[in-house]
Amino acid sequence: MNEENIFKVPTMAEMIAKGESPDILFWVGCAGSFDERAQRTTRDICKILHHVGLKFAILGTEEGCTGDPAKRAGNEFLFQMQAMMNIEVLNGYEIKKIVTACPHCFNTLKNEYPILGGNYEVIHHTQLIQQLINEGKLQAQGGESFKGKRITFHDPCYLGRGNNVYEAPRRALEILDAQLVEMKRCKSNGLCCGAGGAQMFKEPEKGKKDVNIERIDEALQLNPQVIAAACPFCMTMLKDGVKNYDRENDIQVLDIAELTVRANGLK
């Protein structure tokens, strides 16, 4: 990468020290911070924000887990402890708007933090991309061409059924001039990849097919060249499903942010 293309993402503490405030806070999330595959999506979201001139910051080491895993596992006490620590930090910085790449973080920050005093405008990165497309700031030209390629999109549970966000990721795919093909179970009837039900961390129940393999079976019926994702956990499950069929060489699994960056030629 050329030196001119390298930019540093400031933390909130660094920005405040300079007497500045961000337009938006990027909530990176645990997966986006520590998972090597998800880090690529994290970097691409930063590239998009930088490209359109949005002043943004991250919390860095001040960002803790939202508490979503604890809550889903039934540990409400731990969830509230984690949530209150984050809310104290967010309110201390007077954060108003947050963008996140993880539907689990998105759902928790948007719907569960207000109960504990954390009231913010929270959007998923596909919603931000849709807004930027509508404003003409992202036009999918000058980069990698996806024209005519068969792309199918997997709806993350906490983005789709959990928060009724279906059109934003599809709008991001439409401007690629690709051929968007829908799986039999999609949108409100979408099939979970299994990660939200903890199948990512355990073996399937005896006598049952892995749910991510079942999902990939549906995708393969469409003969796609790209399977688009919008969640770091879905990404893992989908990639493992594609790997199960040794199709990694002819089927790419890419996040909406990655597709957007490639199509717009962002470095």
N, C-alpha and C positions, 0 to 999 in steps of 0.2 A: 504494500500500500504506500502511495506517495505521501510524503510528509504533509502536503497541503490538504490531504483528505482526512487527516487525523484531527479529531476534536475531542476535547475533554468535557465530560458531563459533570457539571458542578453539583455538589450536595447542597441541601437547603442551608446548612450551617455556613458554607462558603459563600453562598449567594447573599444571605442576610448580613454577613460580615462586610460585604461590599455595599450594603445599603440598597440592595436590589430585591425584587420579588418576582417569582416565576408566573407565567401565564397558566401553567399547569404543572402538577406534580406527577412524575412517572413512578407508579408503584410497581417495582420490579418483581416482587414475589419470590418465594423460596426456590421454585423451579427455575425461574428466569435468572436467578443469582447463581445457583449451584449446579444445575444440570447442564452438561456440556452442550447437548443438542438445543435446549431451550435458550441458552446464551446467544445463539445465532439469531433467534427471533428478537431477543432483547436489543442486540446491536442494531438490527434493522429498524426497529421502532425508533431508536435514537436517530438513525440516519434520516428517517422520514420527518421527525420533529425538527431536526437541524435544517433539513432541506427547505421546509416551508417557512422557516424563520420564527417558529414558536419558541419563546423563552421558557425553558423547562429545567427542572432539577429533580434529583432523587434524594432519598433520605440516607442512603449509604448504610453505615453500621447502625443507624438509629431505627432502621426498619426492622420490625419483628414479624414473625408469622401472624397472619390475620386471626388465627385460631380456628379456621375452618376445619382442619382435620380433627381437632379435639372435639369440636361441636358435633361433627358427623359421627364420631365414635361414642358420643353420649356423655362426654366430660364437660358439662356446662361450666363448672367452676374454673377449669383451666382455660376454657374459651374466654370467659369474662376477664380473667387476669390478663391474658394476652391482648385482648381487645382494648382494655382500659389503658394499658401501657402505650399502645399505638395511638389511641385517641388523645392521650396527654401530649404526645409528641406533635401530632397533627394540629391540634388546637393551639399548642404553644407557638407554632409557626403560622397560625391563622390561615391554614390551607382551605381553599374554597373548591378547587376542581382537581380531580384525580383521573388519570388514565392508567389502565392496567391491561396486561396481555393475558392474564389468567381469568377465565370465567368464574373460578371458585373464589378468587380474591374479589373480583368484580361483584359477585352476588353478596358476599359477606360485608364488604365495605358499603355497598349501596343499600342493602335491605336490613342488615342486622346491627350495624354500628349506630344508626340513629336512635335505637332503643336505649343505647348506653351513653348518648350525648355526642355522638360523632356524626354531624350532619354535613355532608359534602355532595357536590355534583360529581358523580362517578360514571365514567364511560369506558366501554371496552375499546380496544385499539381498532377493531373493525368499524365501530361507530365513528371514531375520529377519522379514519381513512375515508369513510363515506362522506363525511362533512367536507373534507379537503377536496374530494373529487367534485362535489357539488359546487364548491367555491372556485373550481378551476385550477387549484394549486397542484393537483396530481392528475396527469393526463395520459399516463402509460405510453409514452413515446420516447424514443431515443435509447431504449435499452433492449433487453432480450425480448424477442417476439414470441408470444403465446398464441398468435393468430391461428385459428382453426384447430388448436389442440383440444382434445377431449379432457375436460376437467370436471370432477365431481367433488362436491363439498359435503363434509361430515359435520352435522350440527352438534356442537357441544351441549350437553344437557343443561348446564347452568346458564348458558347464553341463550339457548333456544327455548325449551319448555320452561326453564326457570325464570326467564326474564323477557320472553317474547321478542328476542332479537333474531330475526331471520333474514331481513332484506339487506342489512348493512354489509355482511360478508359477500353476499351475492352481487351487490352493486360493485364491489371492488373487483369481482371476477368479470362482470359484464364489460367493463372498459378495456379488458385485455383482448377483446374481440375473439375470445376462445369459444369453444362449443361447450356450454355448461350442460351437463347431463345429471339428472337427479336419480339418486338411489330410490328403490321402491319405498323404503321407510325413510322419510326425510321430514324436515320442519317439525310440526307438532306431533308427527307420528314417527320421529326419528328413533333409531336404535342406539342405546348407550354403547360406547366402546368397551365399557367395563371398568374403566379407571375410577369413575365416580362411585362405583360400588365396591371399591377396594380390590378388585380382581387384578389390579396392577401389582399387588403386593402378596398375592397368594395363589395357590394352585386352584384350578376349577373344581367344582363339586364332582364327585365320582359319577361317571356316565354321561357328563355333559361336555359339549364342545366349548372351547374357549370363546367367550363372547366377542373378542376382537377378531378372531378367525371368522366367526359368523358374519361380522360386519364387513370384513374384507371380501368374503364370498359374494356379498351383495355388490360391492364396488367392482369386482372383477367381471361381473356379468355385463357391465357397461363398457368394458375394454378401455379404461381411462389411461391417459398418459401422465396425469397429475391427480393426486388426491389432496385436496386442500383442507387444512385444519385451522383452528383458531383457539387452540388450548394446548398447553405444553404436555398435559397428561394424555390427551387424545393423540397427540403427536407420537408419543412413545408406543401406545397401543397399536396405532395404525402402522407405524414403521415395523413393529414386530410382526404384525399380520402379513405385511408385504414380504418380509424376510422369510416367513414360514413357507411361502410359495416360490422362493428364489426369484422374485420379480423386481429386485432392487435396481437392476440395470435398465429396465424399461418403464418402471413406474416411479415417479418422484412423489414423495410426501412433503409438502411445503406449507408453511404457515401463510396466511393472507398477507402478512407484513413482508415476508420474503418474496412473494410473488410481486407485490407492489414495488419493492425496491428494485428487483430485477427488470421489471417492465419500464420503470422510469429511469433506468440507468444510473442509479445512485451509488456512490462509492463511499 
